[in-house]
């Protein structure tokens, strides 16, 4: 067991029994998704990623920039607010 896992288990042990049970149920139910998300975050942090490692909003922003579509070009925030009708 890694040191990080041991530290996490120690923190979890400080929770009430009910909180530990709730957390355990959640982790069991979502373990696959949690591991996938953790891996994506690690790739992004290391700079070793592809567009699929980002969430949908970020992916769309990257695509818009790359394809120069749906972009709002503004000189300052007032210009942006005017273009957005705010």
C-alpha positions in Angstrom: 0.0 0.0 0.0 1.4 3.4 -1.0 2.0 6.1 1.5 -0.7 8.3 -0.1 -3.2 5.5 0.3 -2.2 5.0 3.9 -2.7 8.8 4.5 -6.1 8.7 2.8 -7.2 5.7 4.9 -6.1 7.6 8.0 -8.2 10.6 7.1 -11.2 8.4 6.3 -10.8 6.7 9.7 -11.5 10.0 11.3 -15.0 10.1 9.8 -18.0 8.7 11.6 -19.0 5.2 10.8 -22.0 6.4 8.9 -19.8 8.8 6.8 -17.3 6.0 6.2 -20.1 3.7 5.0 -21.6 6.5 2.7 -18.1 7.1 1.2 -17.5 3.4 0.7 -20.8 2.9 -1.1 -20.0 5.9 -3.3 -16.5 4.8 -4.1 -17.7 1.2 -5.0 -20.4 2.6 -7.2 -18.2 5.1 -9.0 -14.7 3.5 -8.8 -14.3 3.1 -12.6 -15.3 6.7 -13.3 -13.1 8.0 -10.5 -10.1 6.2 -11.8 -10.7 7.4 -15.3 -11.1 11.0 -14.1 -7.9 10.7 -12.0 -6.0 9.4 -15.0 -7.2 12.3 -17.2 -6.2 14.8 -14.6 -2.8 13.2 -14.3 -2.3 13.3 -18.1 -3.3 17.0 -18.2 -1.0 17.9 -15.3 1.9 16.1 -16.9 1.2 17.8 -20.3 0.7 14.3 -21.9 -2.9 14.5 -23.0 -5.2 14.6 -26.0 -8.5 16.5 -26.5 -10.6 13.6 -25.1 -9.0 14.2 -21.7 -10.9 17.5 -21.2 -14.5 18.0 -20.3 -17.0 18.8 -23.0 -17.0 22.6 -22.4 -13.2 22.8 -22.6 -13.2 20.5 -25.7 -15.6 22.8 -27.5 -13.6 25.9 -26.6 -10.4 24.2 -28.0 -12.3 23.2 -31.2 -13.7 26.7 -31.6 -10.2 28.2 -31.4 -8.7 25.6 -33.8 -11.5 26.1 -36.3 -12.0 29.8 -35.6 -15.8 29.2 -35.2 -18.1 30.7 -32.6 -15.5 33.1 -31.4 -16.2 36.4 -29.8 -13.4 38.9 -30.3 -13.4 41.9 -27.9 -11.0 44.6 -27.0 -12.2 44.8 -23.3 -14.9 43.5 -21.0 -17.3 46.3 -21.9 -17.1 45.4 -25.6 -17.7 41.7 -24.6 -20.8 42.7 -22.5 -22.1 44.8 -25.4 -21.7 41.9 -27.9 -23.4 39.5 -25.5 -26.2 42.0 -24.8 -25.5 42.2 -21.1 
